[in-house]
Amino acid sequence: MKALFLAATTLALAAQPVALKAQEAAAAPAPMQAASPIISPAYVLGPNDAVSVVVYGQSEFNVSTRVKPDGTIVMPLIGKVQAEGKTVITLADEISRRLVQGNFLKDPIVNIEITEHASSYVRVIGKVGSPGMVPLDRSNRLMDVLLRAGWVQEVGNDTVTLRRVDGQEQKINTEDLALGKVPDVLLQKGDVIVVPEAEVVYLTGAVARPGTYPLKRDMTMNELLAMAGGVGPTGSDGKFGLKRGDAKETSIGGTEKLKAGDVVRVKERMF
């Protein structure tokens, strides 16, 4: 019995590292980029996009090519096929139809993969983690594009501007977007997303970390203090001075809502 108990204990101890590794693997975040990215079915092909066309069981029809400036690709035997304006699904349907129509195949199975995106991009500029051009390959939704760009930084404004290619502009609050309070926005190639710097307030006096802080929507004095680490050892909790514009300093409480450019002072405690 003792030998059996020791053997079982040894097996249990040996299994612990394996279990821990399995737990770590399950908890680990998914890699940012997979070897074969999942392409959004909504991605619309355009000139210079590179595609790979595979007709299963009929290798003579397989081709890797690039969409030409006139919007077409050239397929063996069937010639030019319009690709611009189509998705991989609708282009595969068109190639399949042409193969049947030309009496080359009876029931072809066509698969198309985009190997390089060169036509459908949006630009994200301003205070995000990685500003630049983002292809609409995985998703054409604003939230997903902002996430791929590193989301809005702490110093960025919660309200971003979407500039459409036709010149129209739209303001979207990213906090409402993330909470699902406003509908997500479908982007089109050429759109520009501008994330400006956040408006700021200035905190002085007997506070843990005086300085300049980004103004959040409906931010109160108490919320500002929380960002700054609270009142300092000599500060008076609940006694604050507010200087707004050219007006004289007035006394405010912790529930006072702040505005851009406010200068707030934490007063010294009376000993």
C-alpha positions, -999 to +999 in steps of 0.1 A: +000+000+000+028+024+009+044+018-025+012+024-043+007+057-023+043+068-032+037+060-069+004+079-070+020+109-052+049+109-077+025+109-107+005+137-092+036+159-086+048+151-122+014+161-136+014+195-118+039+213-142+018+200-172-014+213-157+002+246-149+015+249-185-020+241-198-035+268-176-009+293-187-015+284-223-052+288-219-048+322-201-022+335-225-035+362-250-039+352-286-011+364-309-016+397-326-010+383-360-016+347-372+003+332-400-028+333-422-049+363-411-087+360-413-099+383-441-131+401-437-156+390-463-166+426-466-131+436-480-136+451-515-109+444-540-092+472-558-062+478-581-028+464-569-044+439-545-027+405-549-049+374-550-044+337-552-071+318-571-074+280-566-098+258-585-098+225-566-088+195-586-080+217-616-045+230-611-043+244-647-067+271-636-048+282-605-032+316-606-015+341-584-018+376-597-025+412-589-055+433-598-046+455-627-051+492-629-082+486-650-097+465-622-093+431-638-074+399-633-065+374-661-075+338-657-063+309-679-087+302-708-114+325-696-093+357-699-101+389-681-124+389-651-136+421-633-122+420-598-124+456-586-155+462-565-159+426-557-152+406-525-134+373-526-168+356-524-184+374-553-152+371-574-151+334-568-187+332-579-180+351-611-150+329-620-171+298-613-199+311-635-174+318-663-159+284-661-193+268-664-205+292-691-174+284-712-180+246-709-146+242-691-159+227-659-193+214-648-193+222-611-160+240-601-151+248-565-132+281-565-113+296-535-097+330-535-073+344-509-059+379-507-022+377-503-015+414-502-037+444-495-028+475-514-061+493-522-084+496-492-068+515-464-079+541-438-056+565-420-055+569-383-037+600-371-032+616-337-030+602-302-033+565-307-008+538-299+003+532-336-009+559-359-007+552-396-024+534-424-046+504-414-059+480-441-095+471-441-086+434-444-099+420-411-127+444-404-141+477-417-156+488-384-143+518-365-138+501-332-117+473-347-096+498-366-090+518-335-080+487-316-055+477-343-041+512-341-035+508-304-067+526-292-068+562-279-039+571-256-044+586-221-035+620-236-060+615-264-094+630-267-124+606-261-141+622-291-126+614-325-134+629-359-141+607-388-134+624-421-151+608-451-137+608-486-167+630-497-157+657-472-183+649-445-172+647-409-186+628-380-178+630-343-178+598-323-172+594-286-150+563-281-162+557-246-198+554-258-185+533-287-167+508-264-198+506-241-221+500-271-241+532-264-237+543-300-236+521-331-203+511-346-194+529-379-186+511-411-155+526-427-147+531-464-113+532-481-098+566-479-115+576-446-094+594-421-098+590-383-084+619-363-077+615-326-068+650-312-051+657-280-074+658-250-084+691-235-067+696-202-071+710-167-044+722-144-040+711-108-019+730-082-015+733-045-013+707-017-019+676-039+001+644-043+009+650-080+002+685-092+004+690-130-016+690-162-043+663-166-065+653-196-101+664-192-125+635-193-162+639-201-182+652-171-151+649-149-155+662-114-130+676-089-130+644-070-122+624-101-093+648-109-080+643-074-082+605-078-061+608-110-035+629-091-032+606-061-053+625-037-048+655-014-013+659+000-003+657+037-009+695+042-039+698+019-074+705+030-098+678+019-129+694+004-115+730+001-105+738-035-101+770-055-112+773-091-098+798-116-118+797-148-108+820-177-104+856-166-127+853-136-115+855-100-108+823-081-139+808-065-143+781-039-157+747-052-165+713-038-155+678-049-186+674-071-179+705-092-177+696-129-146+709-146-141+725-180-112+727-204-085+751-192-096+752-156-069+759-130-078+742-097-059+747-064-060+724-034-059+747-004-036+742+026-052+728+057-055+751+087-036+738+117 
